[in-house]
C-alpha cells in the first residue's frame, strides 16, 4: 500500500522545541539547528518550499511548530493542492500543561481552543501531544 510522503515544508528555528530536546538530550552540543530550519520571520520561504515539495511528489506538507505560525498554516492552506498538517510541538504542549498545574488556566478549554485555531487556520491534519485527551473529550 502507498503510505504517502509527508514533507517538513516549513520547519522553523523555534524555541518551542525545548522540552523535547531536553527529554532526549538532543540539544546541539555546539552551534544551533538554524542552518537547516527556517527563519521565524520568513513566510515567503515556506511558500517556495511548498511549491518545490509538491513538485517533488509530496502528498502532504507540514508546518512546525503550530501556534506561532498560524499565519504560515493559512498561507500554505490557501495555495496547497495537498493536505496541510500542523505539528503542535512539545513546548506548546508544556505551556498549557504547566499553566494548568498552577491553576492559571482551564487546560481542557485551552487545548480545544488551540486545536480549533489550527483548523480555523486551514490545517487538514493536526499532530499533537494532546491527541488522546482531545479524542476522549470530543467523544463525551
Buried (B, 14 or more C-beta within 10 A) or exposed (E): EEEEEBBBBBBBBBEBBBBBBEEEEEEEEEEEBEEEBBEBEEBEBBBEBBEEBBEEEBBBBBBBBBBBBBEBBBBBBEEBEBBBBBBBBBBBBBBBBEBBEEEEBEBBEBBBEBBEBBEEBBBBBBBBBBEEBBEEBEEE
